[in-house]
């Protein structure tokens, strides 16, 4: 149980650090494949390519952690 709490805490610290520095990464959120619709009174933004890239990265990290 203690090991799970330590790993969860470490992941939360890493996620907090990422959230702090993500706005400073210029290409993140503006990848080709991100959907942006601008109309007169509506702006819709869905970062599809960014979501896929982050999902692949997280899956790779979890795969490497689980195969130790």
PyMOL CGO cylinders between C-alpha atoms (Angstrom):
from pymol import cmd
from pymol.cgo import CYLINDER

trace = [
    CYLINDER, 0.00, 0.00, 0.00, 2.82, 2.42, 0.83, 0.3, 1, 1, 1, 1, 1, 1,
    CYLINDER, 2.82, 2.42, 0.83, 4.50, 1.78, -2.52, 0.3, 1, 1, 1, 1, 1, 1,
    CYLINDER, 4.50, 1.78, -2.52, 1.28, 2.61, -4.40, 0.3, 1, 1, 1, 1, 1, 1,
    CYLINDER, 1.28, 2.61, -4.40, 0.90, 5.86, -2.46, 0.3, 1, 1, 1, 1, 1, 1,
    CYLINDER, 0.90, 5.86, -2.46, 4.50, 6.85, -3.17, 0.3, 1, 1, 1, 1, 1, 1,
    CYLINDER, 4.50, 6.85, -3.17, 4.14, 6.13, -6.89, 0.3, 1, 1, 1, 1, 1, 1,
    CYLINDER, 4.14, 6.13, -6.89, 0.82, 7.99, -7.03, 0.3, 1, 1, 1, 1, 1, 1,
    CYLINDER, 0.82, 7.99, -7.03, 2.38, 10.98, -5.26, 0.3, 1, 1, 1, 1, 1, 1,
    CYLINDER, 2.38, 10.98, -5.26, 5.33, 11.00, -7.66, 0.3, 1, 1, 1, 1, 1, 1,
    CYLINDER, 5.33, 11.00, -7.66, 2.98, 10.91, -10.66, 0.3, 1, 1, 1, 1, 1, 1,
    CYLINDER, 2.98, 10.91, -10.66, 0.94, 13.78, -9.24, 0.3, 1, 1, 1, 1, 1, 1,
    CYLINDER, 0.94, 13.78, -9.24, 4.09, 15.84, -8.70, 0.3, 1, 1, 1, 1, 1, 1,
    CYLINDER, 4.09, 15.84, -8.70, 5.19, 15.18, -12.29, 0.3, 1, 1, 1, 1, 1, 1,
    CYLINDER, 5.19, 15.18, -12.29, 1.75, 16.12, -13.61, 0.3, 1, 1, 1, 1, 1, 1,
    CYLINDER, 1.75, 16.12, -13.61, 1.80, 19.32, -11.57, 0.3, 1, 1, 1, 1, 1, 1,
    CYLINDER, 1.80, 19.32, -11.57, 5.19, 20.20, -13.02, 0.3, 1, 1, 1, 1, 1, 1,
    CYLINDER, 5.19, 20.20, -13.02, 3.94, 19.48, -16.52, 0.3, 1, 1, 1, 1, 1, 1,
    CYLINDER, 3.94, 19.48, -16.52, 0.91, 21.70, -16.03, 0.3, 1, 1, 1, 1, 1, 1,
    CYLINDER, 0.91, 21.70, -16.03, 3.20, 24.48, -14.89, 0.3, 1, 1, 1, 1, 1, 1,
    CYLINDER, 3.20, 24.48, -14.89, 5.47, 24.27, -17.95, 0.3, 1, 1, 1, 1, 1, 1,
    CYLINDER, 5.47, 24.27, -17.95, 3.00, 23.22, -20.69, 0.3, 1, 1, 1, 1, 1, 1,
    CYLINDER, 3.00, 23.22, -20.69, 2.01, 26.78, -21.66, 0.3, 1, 1, 1, 1, 1, 1,
    CYLINDER, 2.01, 26.78, -21.66, 5.69, 27.50, -22.36, 0.3, 1, 1, 1, 1, 1, 1,
    CYLINDER, 5.69, 27.50, -22.36, 5.92, 24.75, -25.01, 0.3, 1, 1, 1, 1, 1, 1,
    CYLINDER, 5.92, 24.75, -25.01, 5.06, 26.62, -28.24, 0.3, 1, 1, 1, 1, 1, 1,
    CYLINDER, 5.06, 26.62, -28.24, 3.98, 23.69, -30.44, 0.3, 1, 1, 1, 1, 1, 1,
    CYLINDER, 3.98, 23.69, -30.44, 1.79, 21.92, -27.89, 0.3, 1, 1, 1, 1, 1, 1,
    CYLINDER, 1.79, 21.92, -27.89, -1.86, 22.63, -28.63, 0.3, 1, 1, 1, 1, 1, 1,
    CYLINDER, -1.86, 22.63, -28.63, -1.15, 23.95, -32.12, 0.3, 1, 1, 1, 1, 1, 1,
    CYLINDER, -1.15, 23.95, -32.12, -0.36, 20.73, -33.91, 0.3, 1, 1, 1, 1, 1, 1,
    CYLINDER, -0.36, 20.73, -33.91, -1.70, 19.88, -37.37, 0.3, 1, 1, 1, 1, 1, 1,
    CYLINDER, -1.70, 19.88, -37.37, -4.86, 17.91, -36.69, 0.3, 1, 1, 1, 1, 1, 1,
    CYLINDER, -4.86, 17.91, -36.69, -6.11, 20.14, -33.86, 0.3, 1, 1, 1, 1, 1, 1,
    CYLINDER, -6.11, 20.14, -33.86, -9.59, 21.39, -34.68, 0.3, 1, 1, 1, 1, 1, 1,
    CYLINDER, -9.59, 21.39, -34.68, -10.32, 25.12, -34.50, 0.3, 1, 1, 1, 1, 1, 1,
    CYLINDER, -10.32, 25.12, -34.50, -13.62, 26.61, -35.64, 0.3, 1, 1, 1, 1, 1, 1,
    CYLINDER, -13.62, 26.61, -35.64, -14.08, 30.38, -35.42, 0.3, 1, 1, 1, 1, 1, 1,
    CYLINDER, -14.08, 30.38, -35.42, -17.40, 32.01, -36.19, 0.3, 1, 1, 1, 1, 1, 1,
    CYLINDER, -17.40, 32.01, -36.19, -18.88, 35.40, -35.30, 0.3, 1, 1, 1, 1, 1, 1,
    CYLINDER, -18.88, 35.40, -35.30, -19.94, 34.53, -31.77, 0.3, 1, 1, 1, 1, 1, 1,
    CYLINDER, -19.94, 34.53, -31.77, -18.45, 31.05, -31.33, 0.3, 1, 1, 1, 1, 1, 1,
    CYLINDER, -18.45, 31.05, -31.33, -14.95, 29.66, -31.00, 0.3, 1, 1, 1, 1, 1, 1,
    CYLINDER, -14.95, 29.66, -31.00, -14.60, 25.90, -30.74, 0.3, 1, 1, 1, 1, 1, 1,
    CYLINDER, -14.60, 25.90, -30.74, -11.21, 24.31, -30.15, 0.3, 1, 1, 1, 1, 1, 1,
    CYLINDER, -11.21, 24.31, -30.15, -10.52, 20.62, -29.80, 0.3, 1, 1, 1, 1, 1, 1,
    CYLINDER, -10.52, 20.62, -29.80, -6.85, 19.56, -29.62, 0.3, 1, 1, 1, 1, 1, 1,
    CYLINDER, -6.85, 19.56, -29.62, -7.29, 16.16, -31.30, 0.3, 1, 1, 1, 1, 1, 1,
    CYLINDER, -7.29, 16.16, -31.30, -3.67, 15.64, -32.41, 0.3, 1, 1, 1, 1, 1, 1,
    CYLINDER, -3.67, 15.64, -32.41, -2.36, 16.89, -29.06, 0.3, 1, 1, 1, 1, 1, 1,
    CYLINDER, -2.36, 16.89, -29.06, -4.63, 14.45, -27.19, 0.3, 1, 1, 1, 1, 1, 1,
    CYLINDER, -4.63, 14.45, -27.19, -3.44, 11.55, -29.34, 0.3, 1, 1, 1, 1, 1, 1,
    CYLINDER, -3.44, 11.55, -29.34, 0.22, 12.50, -28.87, 0.3, 1, 1, 1, 1, 1, 1,
    CYLINDER, 0.22, 12.50, -28.87, -0.13, 12.82, -25.09, 0.3, 1, 1, 1, 1, 1, 1,
    CYLINDER, -0.13, 12.82, -25.09, -2.05, 9.54, -24.93, 0.3, 1, 1, 1, 1, 1, 1,
    CYLINDER, -2.05, 9.54, -24.93, 0.73, 7.73, -26.80, 0.3, 1, 1, 1, 1, 1, 1,
    CYLINDER, 0.73, 7.73, -26.80, 3.37, 9.27, -24.55, 0.3, 1, 1, 1, 1, 1, 1,
    CYLINDER, 3.37, 9.27, -24.55, 1.53, 8.31, -21.35, 0.3, 1, 1, 1, 1, 1, 1,
    CYLINDER, 1.53, 8.31, -21.35, 0.94, 4.77, -22.65, 0.3, 1, 1, 1, 1, 1, 1,
    CYLINDER, 0.94, 4.77, -22.65, 4.63, 4.40, -23.48, 0.3, 1, 1, 1, 1, 1, 1,
    CYLINDER, 4.63, 4.40, -23.48, 5.66, 5.57, -20.01, 0.3, 1, 1, 1, 1, 1, 1,
    CYLINDER, 5.66, 5.57, -20.01, 3.20, 3.22, -18.30, 0.3, 1, 1, 1, 1, 1, 1,
    CYLINDER, 3.20, 3.22, -18.30, 4.32, 0.34, -20.52, 0.3, 1, 1, 1, 1, 1, 1,
    CYLINDER, 4.32, 0.34, -20.52, 7.95, 0.91, -19.58, 0.3, 1, 1, 1, 1, 1, 1,
    CYLINDER, 7.95, 0.91, -19.58, 7.07, 1.13, -15.87, 0.3, 1, 1, 1, 1, 1, 1,
    CYLINDER, 7.07, 1.13, -15.87, 5.01, -2.08, -15.93, 0.3, 1, 1, 1, 1, 1, 1,
    CYLINDER, 5.01, -2.08, -15.93, 7.68, -4.14, -17.72, 0.3, 1, 1, 1, 1, 1, 1,
    CYLINDER, 7.68, -4.14, -17.72, 10.36, -3.64, -15.08, 0.3, 1, 1, 1, 1, 1, 1,
]
cmd.load_cgo(trace, "trace")
